[in-house]
Amino acid sequence: MSYDVVVIGSGPGGYVCAIKAAQLGLKTAIVEKRPTHGGTCVNVGCIPSKALLHASEAFAHAGHVFADLGIDVGKPKLDLKQMLAHKTRTVEQNTKGLDFLMKKNKIDVLRGTGKVMGKGKVSVAGEDGKSSDVETKNIVIATGSDVAGIPGVDVEFDEKVVVSSTGALEFEKVPGHLVVVGGGVIGLELGSVWARLGAKVTVVEFLDTILGGMDGEIAKQFQRMLGKQGLEFKLGAKVTAVKKAGKGASITFEPVKGGDAETIEADAVLVATGRRPFTEGLGLEEAGVELDDRGRVATDGHCRTNVEGIYAIGDVIAGPMLAHKAEDEGVAVAEIIAGQAGHVNYDVIPSVVYTDPEVASVGKTEEELKKAGVDYKAGKFPFSANGRARAMLATDGFVKVLADARTDRVLGVHILGFGAGEMIHEAAVLMEFGGSSEDLARTCHAHPTMSEAVKEAALATFANPIHM
Protein backbone atom coordinates (compact mmCIF):
# COMPACT_ATOMS: atom_id res chain seq x y z
CA MET A 1 0.00 0.00 0.00
CA SER A 2 1.28 3.45 -0.89
CA TYR A 3 -0.15 6.84 0.11
CA ASP A 4 0.47 10.55 -0.12
CA VAL A 5 -0.23 10.95 3.60
CA VAL A 6 -0.42 8.53 6.51
CA VAL A 7 -1.67 9.98 9.80
CA ILE A 8 -0.87 8.09 13.00
CA GLY A 9 -3.68 8.73 15.48
CA SER A 10 -7.29 9.71 14.88
CA GLY A 11 -7.86 12.22 17.65
CA PRO A 12 -9.05 15.77 16.82
CA GLY A 13 -5.75 16.67 15.18
CA GLY A 14 -5.34 13.40 13.32
CA TYR A 15 -8.81 12.95 11.91
CA VAL A 16 -9.08 16.62 10.88
CA CYS A 17 -5.70 16.39 9.16
CA ALA A 18 -6.75 13.24 7.30
CA ILE A 19 -10.06 14.76 6.19
CA LYS A 20 -8.43 17.96 4.96
CA ALA A 21 -5.72 16.02 3.14
CA ALA A 22 -8.34 13.89 1.41
CA GLN A 23 -10.36 16.99 0.49
CA LEU A 24 -7.23 18.40 -1.15
CA GLY A 25 -6.93 15.34 -3.36
CA LEU A 26 -4.22 13.46 -1.44
CA LYS A 27 -4.45 9.69 -1.09
CA THR A 28 -4.77 9.35 2.68
CA ALA A 29 -4.75 6.66 5.35
CA ILE A 30 -5.18 6.95 9.09
CA VAL A 31 -3.78 4.54 11.67
CA GLU A 32 -5.76 4.02 14.87
CA LYS A 33 -5.30 1.42 17.61
CA ARG A 34 -8.66 2.09 19.31
CA PRO A 35 -11.80 0.45 17.93
CA THR A 36 -13.26 3.95 17.55
CA HIS A 37 -11.96 7.24 16.18
CA GLY A 38 -11.69 10.48 18.13
CA GLY A 39 -8.81 9.75 20.48
CA THR A 40 -8.93 10.77 24.13
CA CYS A 41 -11.08 13.83 23.35
CA VAL A 42 -14.10 12.08 21.89
CA ASN A 43 -13.86 8.79 23.78
CA VAL A 44 -12.78 9.66 27.33
CA GLY A 45 -12.13 13.40 27.41
CA CYS A 46 -13.75 16.52 25.97
CA ILE A 47 -17.02 15.02 24.78
CA PRO A 48 -18.06 12.72 27.66
CA SER A 49 -16.97 15.27 30.26
CA LYS A 50 -19.12 17.95 28.62
CA ALA A 51 -22.08 15.57 28.62
CA LEU A 52 -21.70 15.10 32.38
CA LEU A 53 -21.03 18.79 32.97
CA HIS A 54 -24.26 19.71 31.22
CA ALA A 55 -26.30 17.01 32.94
CA SER A 56 -24.93 17.81 36.41
CA GLU A 57 -25.48 21.54 35.83
CA ALA A 58 -29.12 20.88 34.95
CA PHE A 59 -29.44 18.77 38.10
CA ALA A 60 -27.95 21.56 40.24
CA HIS A 61 -30.19 24.19 38.65
CA ALA A 62 -33.26 22.06 39.29
CA GLY A 63 -32.36 21.91 42.96
CA HIS A 64 -31.15 25.47 43.54
CA VAL A 65 -32.30 27.82 40.76
CA PHE A 66 -35.67 26.67 39.45
CA ALA A 67 -37.57 27.78 42.55
CA ASP A 68 -36.36 31.38 42.11
CA LEU A 69 -37.79 31.30 38.59
CA GLY A 70 -41.19 30.13 39.80
CA ILE A 71 -40.69 26.49 38.82
CA ASP A 72 -41.56 24.06 41.60
CA VAL A 73 -40.18 20.60 40.86
CA GLY A 74 -39.44 19.59 44.41
CA LYS A 75 -36.12 18.03 45.31
CA PRO A 76 -34.62 16.46 42.15
CA LYS A 77 -33.72 12.78 42.30
CA LEU A 78 -30.46 11.66 40.74
CA ASP A 79 -30.49 8.69 38.37
CA LEU A 80 -26.73 8.33 37.89
CA LYS A 81 -27.10 5.29 35.65
CA GLN A 82 -29.25 7.28 33.22
CA MET A 83 -26.88 10.25 33.37
CA LEU A 84 -23.94 8.01 32.47
CA ALA A 85 -26.04 6.48 29.69
CA HIS A 86 -26.51 9.98 28.25
CA LYS A 87 -22.73 10.39 28.29
CA THR A 88 -22.24 7.05 26.52
CA ARG A 89 -24.82 7.86 23.84
CA THR A 90 -23.13 11.20 23.20
CA VAL A 91 -19.77 9.49 22.68
CA GLU A 92 -21.29 6.86 20.37
CA GLN A 93 -22.98 9.52 18.23
CA ASN A 94 -19.68 11.31 17.77
CA THR A 95 -17.61 8.22 17.00
CA LYS A 96 -20.19 7.01 14.48
CA GLY A 97 -20.08 10.44 12.90
CA LEU A 98 -16.32 10.10 12.48
CA ASP A 99 -16.74 6.66 10.88
CA PHE A 100 -19.06 8.29 8.37
CA LEU A 101 -16.57 11.08 7.64
CA MET A 102 -13.77 8.56 6.99
CA LYS A 103 -15.93 6.75 4.44
CA LYS A 104 -17.27 9.96 2.90
CA ASN A 105 -13.76 11.25 2.28
CA LYS A 106 -12.45 7.85 1.11
CA ILE A 107 -9.81 7.66 3.83
CA ASP A 108 -8.34 4.20 4.39
CA VAL A 109 -8.53 3.21 8.06
CA LEU A 110 -5.68 0.98 9.21
CA ARG A 111 -6.52 -0.60 12.57
CA GLY A 112 -3.52 -1.20 14.76
CA THR A 113 -0.56 0.49 16.41
CA GLY A 114 1.52 2.64 14.10
CA LYS A 115 5.29 2.90 14.20
CA VAL A 116 7.57 5.08 12.11
CA MET A 117 10.11 2.86 10.38
CA GLY A 118 11.97 5.74 8.79
CA LYS A 119 11.31 8.27 6.09
CA GLY A 120 8.35 7.19 3.97
CA LYS A 121 7.50 3.99 5.85
CA VAL A 122 5.02 3.15 8.62
CA SER A 123 4.49 -0.24 10.25
CA VAL A 124 1.00 -1.11 11.52
CA ALA A 125 0.76 -3.87 14.15
CA GLY A 126 -2.70 -5.37 14.53
CA GLU A 127 -4.24 -7.04 17.58
CA ASP A 128 -3.31 -10.41 16.11
CA GLY A 129 0.36 -9.48 16.43
CA LYS A 130 0.91 -9.32 12.71
CA SER A 131 2.46 -6.21 11.19
CA SER A 132 2.22 -4.73 7.74
CA ASP A 133 4.31 -1.99 6.21
CA VAL A 134 2.81 1.01 4.49
CA GLU A 135 4.70 3.32 2.14
CA THR A 136 3.87 7.01 2.12
CA LYS A 137 5.29 10.29 0.92
CA ASN A 138 4.39 12.02 4.18
CA ILE A 139 3.85 10.93 7.79
CA VAL A 140 1.89 12.93 10.36
CA ILE A 141 2.35 12.01 14.02
CA ALA A 142 -0.88 12.79 15.90
CA THR A 143 -0.74 10.37 18.82
CA GLY A 144 -1.92 12.79 21.50
CA SER A 145 -1.10 12.55 25.19
CA ASP A 146 -1.49 10.36 28.25
CA VAL A 147 -2.06 10.89 31.98
CA ALA A 148 1.00 12.50 33.56
CA GLY A 149 0.65 11.21 37.12
CA ILE A 150 2.37 12.96 40.03
CA PRO A 151 6.11 13.62 39.67
CA GLY A 152 8.09 11.64 42.22
CA VAL A 153 5.02 9.83 43.56
CA ASP A 154 4.13 6.23 42.76
CA VAL A 155 0.43 6.26 41.89
CA GLU A 156 -1.38 3.02 41.12
CA PHE A 157 -4.51 3.78 39.09
CA ASP A 158 -7.27 1.23 39.48
CA GLU A 159 -9.81 3.62 37.87
CA LYS A 160 -12.24 2.79 40.66
CA VAL A 161 -10.81 4.48 43.74
CA VAL A 162 -7.61 6.07 42.45
CA VAL A 163 -8.66 7.41 39.09
CA SER A 164 -7.47 9.45 36.15
CA SER A 165 -9.89 11.59 34.18
CA THR A 166 -11.06 8.39 32.48
CA GLY A 167 -12.16 6.72 35.72
CA ALA A 168 -13.73 9.95 36.95
CA LEU A 169 -16.24 9.63 34.11
CA GLU A 170 -17.34 6.19 35.28
CA PHE A 171 -18.04 6.32 39.03
CA GLU A 172 -20.90 3.90 39.72
CA LYS A 173 -22.03 6.02 42.66
CA VAL A 174 -21.33 9.55 43.83
CA PRO A 175 -18.24 9.52 46.08
CA GLY A 176 -18.87 10.76 49.60
CA HIS A 177 -15.55 12.61 49.54
CA LEU A 178 -13.54 13.12 46.35
CA VAL A 179 -10.03 14.54 46.51
CA VAL A 180 -8.81 16.11 43.30
CA VAL A 181 -5.05 16.40 42.88
CA GLY A 182 -4.54 19.33 40.53
CA GLY A 183 -6.42 22.61 40.27
CA GLY A 184 -6.26 22.89 36.50
CA VAL A 185 -9.00 22.62 33.89
CA ILE A 186 -9.55 18.85 34.07
CA GLY A 187 -9.59 18.71 37.86
CA LEU A 188 -11.97 21.64 38.27
CA GLU A 189 -14.36 20.45 35.56
CA LEU A 190 -14.68 16.90 36.86
CA GLY A 191 -14.58 18.05 40.47
CA SER A 192 -17.51 20.35 39.67
CA VAL A 193 -19.50 17.47 38.18
CA TRP A 194 -19.34 15.35 41.33
CA ALA A 195 -19.74 18.32 43.68
CA ARG A 196 -23.03 19.19 41.98
CA LEU A 197 -24.18 15.61 42.38
CA GLY A 198 -23.50 15.62 46.12
CA ALA A 199 -19.84 14.79 46.72
CA LYS A 200 -17.62 16.71 49.09
CA VAL A 201 -14.73 17.83 46.88
CA THR A 202 -11.29 18.89 48.08
CA VAL A 203 -8.81 20.23 45.53
CA VAL A 204 -5.09 19.91 46.34
CA GLU A 205 -2.96 22.16 44.13
CA PHE A 206 0.83 22.63 44.04
CA LEU A 207 0.64 26.28 42.99
CA ASP A 208 -0.71 29.14 45.09
CA THR A 209 -3.55 29.63 42.60
CA ILE A 210 -5.94 27.50 40.61
CA LEU A 211 -5.85 27.58 36.81
CA GLY A 212 -2.15 28.34 36.62
CA GLY A 213 -1.45 30.43 33.52
CA MET A 214 -4.91 32.00 33.46
CA ASP A 215 -5.42 35.68 34.22
CA GLY A 216 -4.80 36.08 37.96
CA GLU A 217 -7.82 38.26 38.69
CA ILE A 218 -10.10 35.83 36.88
CA ALA A 219 -8.64 32.83 38.75
CA LYS A 220 -8.98 34.52 42.13
CA GLN A 221 -12.65 35.42 41.69
CA PHE A 222 -13.39 32.05 40.12
CA GLN A 223 -11.97 30.25 43.15
CA ARG A 224 -14.30 32.26 45.41
CA MET A 225 -17.27 31.19 43.28
CA LEU A 226 -16.27 27.53 43.42
CA GLY A 227 -15.86 27.87 47.18
CA LYS A 228 -19.48 29.04 47.44
CA GLN A 229 -20.45 25.91 45.49
CA GLY A 230 -18.81 23.78 48.18
CA LEU A 231 -15.38 23.01 46.74
CA GLU A 232 -12.52 23.22 49.26
CA PHE A 233 -8.98 24.17 48.28
CA LYS A 234 -5.56 23.25 49.63
CA LEU A 235 -3.20 25.50 47.68
CA GLY A 236 0.59 25.56 47.73
CA ALA A 237 0.46 21.87 48.65
CA LYS A 238 2.81 19.15 47.42
CA VAL A 239 1.33 15.65 47.32
CA THR A 240 3.81 13.06 48.63
CA ALA A 241 1.66 9.92 48.69
CA VAL A 242 -1.56 8.50 47.28
CA LYS A 243 -2.48 5.09 48.67
CA LYS A 244 -5.52 2.88 48.71
CA ALA A 245 -6.84 2.45 52.24
CA GLY A 246 -9.68 0.00 52.84
CA LYS A 247 -12.50 0.87 50.47
CA GLY A 248 -11.09 4.37 49.94
CA ALA A 249 -7.76 6.11 49.73
CA SER A 250 -5.47 8.40 51.69
CA ILE A 251 -3.68 11.42 50.29
CA THR A 252 -0.68 12.92 52.06
CA PHE A 253 0.60 16.38 51.23
CA GLU A 254 2.81 19.07 52.73
CA PRO A 255 3.17 22.82 52.22
CA VAL A 256 5.43 23.65 49.29
CA LYS A 257 7.08 26.37 51.40
CA GLY A 258 7.71 23.96 54.24
CA GLY A 259 5.67 22.74 57.20
CA ASP A 260 3.88 19.72 58.64
CA ALA A 261 2.39 17.08 56.40
CA GLU A 262 -1.35 16.45 56.34
CA THR A 263 -3.28 13.33 55.37
CA ILE A 264 -6.84 13.25 54.05
CA GLU A 265 -9.00 10.13 53.92
CA ALA A 266 -11.33 10.01 50.92
CA ASP A 267 -13.65 7.69 49.08
CA ALA A 268 -11.88 8.41 45.78
CA VAL A 269 -8.93 10.35 44.42
CA LEU A 270 -8.79 11.97 41.00
CA VAL A 271 -5.24 12.65 39.83
CA ALA A 272 -5.52 15.52 37.37
CA THR A 273 -2.01 16.93 37.25
CA GLY A 274 -1.86 17.34 33.49
CA ARG A 275 -0.86 15.16 30.59
CA ARG A 276 2.35 14.10 28.86
CA PRO A 277 2.98 13.61 25.13
CA PHE A 278 2.49 10.05 23.91
CA THR A 279 5.64 9.22 21.94
CA GLU A 280 6.69 5.86 23.38
CA GLY A 281 6.98 2.97 20.96
CA LEU A 282 6.59 5.15 17.87
CA GLY A 283 10.11 4.45 16.61
CA LEU A 284 10.94 8.15 16.56
CA GLU A 285 14.49 7.86 17.88
CA GLU A 286 15.29 5.06 15.46
CA ALA A 287 13.89 7.18 12.63
CA GLY A 288 16.08 10.10 13.70
CA VAL A 289 13.18 12.33 14.78
CA GLU A 290 14.30 14.77 17.47
CA LEU A 291 12.47 15.17 20.78
CA ASP A 292 12.72 18.18 23.08
CA ASP A 293 13.66 18.13 26.79
CA ARG A 294 10.04 17.42 27.76
CA GLY A 295 9.67 14.40 25.50
CA ARG A 296 7.69 16.26 22.84
CA VAL A 297 8.41 15.97 19.13
CA ALA A 298 10.55 18.94 18.14
CA THR A 299 9.07 20.92 15.23
CA ASP A 300 9.56 24.22 13.45
CA GLY A 301 6.81 26.82 13.18
CA HIS A 302 5.04 24.72 10.54
CA CYS A 303 4.87 21.37 12.38
CA ARG A 304 7.83 19.94 10.43
CA THR A 305 10.24 17.66 12.26
CA ASN A 306 13.94 17.47 11.45
CA VAL A 307 13.25 14.51 9.15
CA GLU A 308 11.91 15.49 5.73
CA GLY A 309 8.35 14.29 5.14
CA ILE A 310 7.59 13.70 8.83
CA TYR A 311 5.28 16.14 10.64
CA ALA A 312 3.79 16.24 14.14
CA ILE A 313 0.70 17.98 15.52
CA GLY A 314 -1.38 18.33 18.67
CA ASP A 315 -0.40 17.22 22.15
CA VAL A 316 2.86 15.59 21.02
CA ILE A 317 4.39 18.98 20.18
CA ALA A 318 4.86 22.24 22.08
CA GLY A 319 1.93 24.50 22.84
CA PRO A 320 -1.35 24.20 24.73
CA MET A 321 -2.84 20.72 24.85
CA LEU A 322 -6.16 21.75 23.30
CA ALA A 323 -8.22 19.85 20.76
CA HIS A 324 -8.89 22.92 18.63
CA LYS A 325 -5.18 23.79 18.52
CA ALA A 326 -4.53 20.27 17.21
CA GLU A 327 -7.32 20.65 14.64
CA ASP A 328 -5.89 23.89 13.29
CA GLU A 329 -2.46 22.28 13.05
CA GLY A 330 -3.99 19.33 11.23
CA VAL A 331 -5.53 21.60 8.60
CA ALA A 332 -2.30 23.59 8.24
CA VAL A 333 -0.15 20.47 7.76
CA ALA A 334 -2.51 19.04 5.13
CA GLU A 335 -2.35 22.34 3.26
CA ILE A 336 1.45 22.48 3.51
CA ILE A 337 1.77 18.92 2.16
CA ALA A 338 -0.57 19.89 -0.70
CA GLY A 339 1.69 22.84 -1.56
CA GLN A 340 -0.47 25.51 0.01
CA ALA A 341 0.35 28.07 2.71
CA GLY A 342 -0.93 26.39 5.87
CA HIS A 343 -0.57 28.49 9.00
CA VAL A 344 -1.63 28.56 12.67
CA ASN A 345 -1.81 31.81 14.64
CA TYR A 346 -0.70 30.64 18.08
CA ASP A 347 -1.39 34.07 19.57
CA VAL A 348 -5.14 33.66 19.05
CA ILE A 349 -6.08 30.26 20.45
CA PRO A 350 -8.98 30.49 22.92
CA SER A 351 -9.21 28.29 25.99
CA VAL A 352 -12.33 27.48 27.99
CA VAL A 353 -13.08 25.93 31.38
CA TYR A 354 -16.58 24.41 31.09
CA THR A 355 -17.64 24.82 34.70
CA ASP A 356 -20.57 26.91 35.95
CA PRO A 357 -19.84 29.72 35.44
CA GLU A 358 -17.46 29.20 32.55
CA VAL A 359 -14.02 30.74 32.17
CA ALA A 360 -12.77 31.72 28.72
CA SER A 361 -9.58 33.39 27.61
CA VAL A 362 -7.77 34.39 24.44
CA GLY A 363 -4.47 36.20 24.05
CA LYS A 364 -2.27 37.61 26.79
CA THR A 365 -3.01 37.87 30.50
CA GLU A 366 -2.20 40.94 32.58
CA GLU A 367 0.64 39.02 34.21
CA GLU A 368 2.19 38.22 30.83
CA LEU A 369 1.91 41.81 29.63
CA LYS A 370 3.50 43.16 32.81
CA LYS A 371 6.34 40.66 32.59
CA ALA A 372 6.98 41.66 28.96
CA GLY A 373 6.94 45.34 29.87
CA VAL A 374 4.03 46.11 27.54
CA ASP A 375 2.20 49.38 28.15
CA TYR A 376 -1.44 48.34 28.16
CA LYS A 377 -4.86 49.51 29.30
CA ALA A 378 -7.59 47.34 30.80
CA GLY A 379 -11.37 47.66 30.57
CA LYS A 380 -13.76 45.63 32.73
CA PHE A 381 -17.50 45.21 32.97
CA PRO A 382 -19.42 43.01 35.46
CA PHE A 383 -22.33 40.80 34.48
CA SER A 384 -24.17 42.14 37.54
CA ALA A 385 -24.78 45.29 35.46
CA ASN A 386 -26.05 43.36 32.43
CA GLY A 387 -29.83 43.16 31.91
CA ARG A 388 -29.88 39.73 30.26
CA ALA A 389 -27.67 38.31 33.01
CA ARG A 390 -30.08 39.58 35.66
CA ALA A 391 -33.03 38.01 33.82
CA MET A 392 -31.20 34.66 33.71
CA LEU A 393 -29.89 34.78 37.30
CA ALA A 394 -26.40 34.67 35.78
CA THR A 395 -24.83 37.80 37.25
CA ASP A 396 -21.61 36.20 38.52
CA GLY A 397 -18.39 37.22 36.80
CA PHE A 398 -17.07 39.89 34.48
CA VAL A 399 -15.37 40.62 31.17
CA LYS A 400 -11.84 42.06 30.92
CA VAL A 401 -10.38 43.52 27.72
CA LEU A 402 -6.64 44.27 27.48
CA ALA A 403 -5.46 46.62 24.73
CA ASP A 404 -2.15 48.18 23.72
CA ALA A 405 -1.99 51.67 25.26
CA ARG A 406 -0.45 53.16 22.12
CA THR A 407 -2.18 51.40 19.22
CA ASP A 408 -5.40 50.23 20.98
CA ARG A 409 -4.91 46.79 19.42
CA VAL A 410 -6.61 44.14 21.59
CA LEU A 411 -3.99 41.89 23.19
CA GLY A 412 -6.18 39.68 25.35
CA VAL A 413 -9.77 39.11 26.49
CA HIS A 414 -10.81 37.17 29.59
CA ILE A 415 -14.37 36.26 30.55
CA LEU A 416 -15.75 34.70 33.71
CA GLY A 417 -19.47 34.07 33.48
CA PHE A 418 -22.35 32.13 31.99
CA GLY A 419 -21.71 31.31 28.33
CA ALA A 420 -18.13 32.62 28.38
CA GLY A 421 -17.04 29.82 26.05
CA GLU A 422 -19.35 31.10 23.34
CA MET A 423 -18.72 34.81 23.89
CA ILE A 424 -14.93 34.52 23.62
CA HIS A 425 -15.02 33.95 19.87
CA GLU A 426 -15.96 37.48 18.89
CA ALA A 427 -12.75 38.52 20.65
CA ALA A 428 -10.80 35.84 18.78
CA VAL A 429 -12.13 37.02 15.41
CA LEU A 430 -11.35 40.63 16.30
CA MET A 431 -7.79 39.73 17.30
CA GLU A 432 -7.26 37.59 14.21
CA PHE A 433 -7.78 40.72 12.14
CA GLY A 434 -5.72 42.94 14.45
CA GLY A 435 -8.76 44.84 15.69
CA SER A 436 -8.81 47.53 18.35
CA SER A 437 -10.87 47.87 21.49
CA GLU A 438 -12.62 50.80 19.84
CA ASP A 439 -13.56 48.57 16.89
CA LEU A 440 -15.19 46.19 19.33
CA ALA A 441 -16.86 48.90 21.41
CA ARG A 442 -18.35 50.59 18.34
CA THR A 443 -19.75 47.35 16.89
CA CYS A 444 -23.49 47.18 17.50
CA HIS A 445 -24.44 44.31 19.84
CA ALA A 446 -27.99 43.00 20.14
CA HIS A 447 -29.89 43.94 23.29
CA PRO A 448 -30.45 42.30 25.65
CA THR A 449 -27.56 39.83 25.43
CA MET A 450 -24.75 38.68 27.65
CA SER A 451 -22.37 39.74 24.87
CA GLU A 452 -23.14 43.38 25.57
CA ALA A 453 -20.76 43.01 28.53
CA VAL A 454 -17.95 42.37 26.04
CA LYS A 455 -18.81 45.59 24.20
CA GLU A 456 -18.95 47.54 27.49
CA ALA A 457 -15.60 46.15 28.67
CA ALA A 458 -14.03 47.22 25.37
CA LEU A 459 -15.58 50.67 25.79
CA ALA A 460 -14.06 50.87 29.27
CA THR A 461 -10.52 50.70 27.86
CA PHE A 462 -10.75 54.19 26.29
CA ALA A 463 -13.90 55.82 27.68
CA ASN A 464 -16.58 55.03 30.26
CA PRO A 465 -19.01 52.11 30.10
CA ILE A 466 -22.62 53.17 29.50
CA HIS A 467 -24.39 50.87 31.96
CA MET A 468 -22.38 51.39 35.13
N, C-alpha and C positions, 0 to 999 in steps of 0.2 A: 504494500500500500504506500502511496506517495501523495503528499499534500503540499499546499502552499503554506498552510498554518496548522500547527497542532498546539492546542491549548491544554495545559495540565491543570485540572481543577475547574469545577463548574459552579463556583460561588458567584456572587454578584459581578466581580471583575471578570472572571473566566467566561461565564455564559454570555455576558454583554459583548466581550471581545470577540467571541466566536460568531455571534449573530451579526455584528457589524462587519466582520471580515467576510462572512458569507454574502451579506448584502452588497459588498463592494466587488463581488465576483471572484473571490478567492476560494479555492477548494479547501474546506476546513474540517478538522476533526477535533473532538474534545474528549479528554481522558478523565474519567471520574470513578473513584473507588467505591463511593456510596451507591446504594440502589436508586437513589433519587438525586436530582440536580438541586442546586441552590446553596450548597455548602453549609457552613455553620449558620449563616444569616437566616436562610429560609427554613432550615430543618430544626435547629436548636438555639437560635439567637434572635435576631431582629423581629421576625414575623411572629413566632409563638409568644415571645415576651410581650409584644404589643397587643396580642389577643387577650392575654391575661391582664395587662394593664387596663385595657378598656373595660373588660368585664368586672374587674375589682373596683374600678372607679365608679361604674354604674351601681354596684352593690353599696359602696360607701355613700353615694349620693342618695340612694333610696332610704338609707338609714339616718342621714344627717341633714340633707338639703331639701328633699321633697316636701317635708312638712312646712317649711318656710314659704314654699311656692303654692301652698294650698292643696297639696296632694297627700292624702292620708292613705298610706299603704300598710300601716302597722310596721312592726319590726320585720325586716326582710330575713328570709331563711336561706342560708347558703347551701347550694347543691354543688359541692366541689367536683363531683364526678362529671356533672353536666358542663361545668365551666371548663374543665380540662378537655372534654369532648369538643367544645367549641374551638379550643386551641388546636386540637388535632385536625379538625375539619379545615381550619384555616390553612394549616401547613399543607395538607393534601391538595387543596385547591391550587395553591401556588406551585407545588411541584408538578402537578399535572399540567398546569399552564406552561411550565418550562419544557416538559416533554413535547407539547404541541409546537412550541417555538423551534425546538431542534428539528422536528420533522418539516415544519413549514419552510425553514431556511436551508433544508437539505444538508444539515450538519451530521457527519458521521459520529456516533457516540461509541467510544471504546471503553468498555467497562473493565476496570482494573486499576492497579497502582502504576502510575507513570514514573519513569526514570530517564533522565537525560544521559544518553550514551556518548555524547559528543556532539559536535556541530552537525546539524541535519539529521539526527537519529534519536528516536525515543523508543524505549522498551516499555511494553504494557504487560504487567503480570496479573493474570486473572485469579479468581478464587481457587481454581483447580491447580494452581501452582505453575501452570504453563505460561510462558512468555512469548510475545511476538514483537518483532521490531517494525517500526514505522519510520519511513523516510519523509522528511519535510524540509522545505526551504527555510521555514521560520518556526521557532519554538517560543511559546509564551508561558512563563511560570506564574501560575495563579493559585497557589496551594493554600493561601490563607494563613491562619494562625491557630494556636492551641492555648489551653489554659496555662498561665505562667506559674501558678503556685505561689509559695511564700519563700523568698530568698533565705537560705540558711535554715529552713525549717522543713523537716520531713513530714509531709502531709499525705495520708493515705485516703484517697477518695473512694468511698463506697457508693456514692450518689444516692444514699438513703439518709444518712445522718451527717456525714461530712461530704458536702456537695460542691460541685462547680456550678456554673450557670445552667448547665444541662440538667443536673439533678434538681435544681431549684425550680424547674418548670414542671416537675413530676411528683411533688409531695402528695402522698395519698390522703393526708389530713393536714390541717393547719397546725404548724408547730406552736407549742405553748410559748416557747422563747427561741427566737432565731437570732444568732449572732452573725453579723455580716463583717467579714474582714475585707476592708477596702471601701473607702467613701467616694469612689468614682461613679461613672455613669451606670455600669452594670449593677453594682452593689445597691445603689440608691433606687434604681428602677425595680429590681426584684424585691428589695427590702420593702418598698412601698406596697407592692402587690400583697405580700403576706401580712403587713401591718393593717391594711384595709380590711383584710379578711379575719382579723382578730388576734394575730400573733403579737407578742411583745418583741420589738426589734431593737437590738443594740448594734450600732455601727462602730467598729474599731478601725481607726485610720492613722497611718504613720505620720502624715503631714499635720500641720496645725489648722488646716482648713479642708473642707470637703471640695470635691470637684477641682482638684489641683489643675492649674492652667486656665481655668475659667476666670472671668472678671471677678476681682475680689469682692467688690460691693454686692454683686449679684449673688455670689456664693454665700456671703455672710447672711443676707436677708433670707435666702433660700433655706439655709440651715434652721433659722428661727421658725420658718413655716413648717418644716418637717418636724421640728420639735413639738409644735402645737398639734401635729397629727399623731404624736405618740412615739416617734423615733427618738432613741437616746444615742448620744455620741460620746465616744472616748477618743479624743483627738491627741495627736502627738504621742501615739502609743505604738510600740514595737511588739508584734506578736512573736513569742519565743517558742510556743508549743500549741499544737492542736491534737487532742487525743480523744478517742472514743472512750466513754465512761458509762458503763451500764447500757441503758437504752438511749443515752444521749451522748454528749461530748463536753469536754472541758477546754477552755481557751485561756492560755496564760499570756499576759503581756506586761510590759514595763514602760515607764515614761522614756521617750527618746532622749530627753535631756538629763536622765538619771533619776533614780528613786526606787521605791519598793515595787515589786511585781504584784500583780493582781490576777486572780483566776475567776473566770465566770463559768458556771455550769449552764448548759443550754440543751434544748431538745434537738437542735440542728445547727450546723455551722455552714455558712456559704462563704467560700473563699473566692473573692472577686477582686484580686489584686492586679488585674490586667491580663494581657495575652502576649505570647511570644511567637515570632514568625515560624511557620512550619517548613523547615528546609531539610530535615533529616531524611536520609534514604533516597534523596532525589538525584544523587550522583553528581552534584554540582562541583565538588572539589576535583573529582576525577575528570570532569569535563573542562576544568580550568576556569570555572565561573567564580569570581571573587565575592567574598562575603565581607560585611563590615564588622566592627568590633562588638556589635550587638547581635550577630548572627543573621542579619538581614542580607538579602542579595543587594550588592552594590550596583547602582545604576547611575546614568547621567540624567540630565534634565528631561530626557525623552524616553525613559524606561528601558534604555539599552544597557545590557551588561557589557563586560569587557570582551565577551566572545561574540563575534559577528553572527547575526541571525538568531541570537537568544535574547529575549526580553523578559522582564518581570514586572508584575503589577500588584497592587493591593497591599495586604498586610505583610507580605514577605519583603517589602521594600520600605524605605524611610517614609515618614509622614504619618498623619493620623490614621488610625485603624478604623476607617469608616467605609461602609458599603458603597456610598455614593462617590467617594474618592476613588475607590477601586473601579467603579463603573466608568467614570470619566477617563481613567487611565486605560481601561480596556478599549474604549472608543478611539482614543488617541493612538494607541499602538496599532490597531487595525488600519487606521488611516495612514500611519507612517509606513507600514508594510506595503500598503497599496500605492505608495508614492505620493500621498497627500501630506498636508501640513498639520498633522495631529498635534494638539497642544492642551495642557491642563494649567489653569490659573490657580496655583496653590494658595494664593493670597485671598481667594474668595471661595472657601469651602465651608459651608455652614455646618454647625453641629447642634444636636438637639438632645435634651434629656426629657424622656417622655413620662415624667411624673405628673402629679397634679398639685400645683400648677407646673406647666412645662418651663424649661429653660432653653433658650436658643441663642446662638452666638455666631457672628461671622466677622472676620477681620481681626484687628488688633484689640487687646484689652488695654485698660488704662495702665496697668503695671508694665506691659510691654512697651508702650509709648514712652513712659517715664524713663525706663531703662535705656531706651534708644536715644533719649534726649530730644524727642520730637515735641515741638511746640503745638499743642492741640487745644481744642475747646470742647466741652462736654455739654450736651443738652439732655435733660431728663423730664419724663412726664409719668405720673402715677396712674394706674388703672382706677384708683379710687375717685379720680376726677373725670372718668369716662362714662357717658350715659349708658352705652350698651353694656358695659361691665357691671354697672349697678343693677340693670334690669336682669342680668343673668346671675347675680350673686357671685361675680368673678372679679372682685375689686382688688385682690391680692396682687402685688408686684408692680413693675414699672418698665419703661423703655428707656434705654440710654443710647444716645448717638454721639460718636466721637468723630470730630472733623479736624482737618489740618487748619491751624490758626491763620495761616497765610493764604492758602489756596481755597479753603472751604471744602476740599475733597473729603468725602466720607472715608474714614480709615477703619471704623469698626462699629457694629451695632449689637447691642445685647438686650435681650428681652426675658423678663421673668413674669409669667402670667399665663392665663388660659389661652390656648391656641397659639402660643409663641412659635411652635414649630412650623406653623403655616405662615405666620406674619413675617418671619425672618427673610422670606424669599424676595420680597420687594426691595429689601436692603441689598441682597445679593445681586439682583439685577442692576440696581443703581450703581453698585461698586464695580460690577463687571464693565460698565461703560464709563467709569471714572467720574460718576456724578457727584454733585455737591450737596451739602445739607440744605441749601436754599432750593435746589432742584426738587428735593424730596418734600420740603415744607410747602412749596408752591404748587405741588401736584394735587389736584382735587381728589379728596377721599370721600367715599360714600358715608352718609350719616343716617342712622347711628351704627358705627362699627367699632370693633376693638382696634382696628388698624388706624383709626384716627389718633390713637396715642403715639403711633410711630411718627405721624405727620407733626404732632405737637412737640415731640422730643426733638425732631429736626429743627423746628422753628425756634426752640429754646437755645440752640447753639449760637444764633446770631441776633435774636430779638427776644420777645417775651411770648410764652404760650398764651393762647386765647382763653382757654378754659380753666385757668388756675391763677 
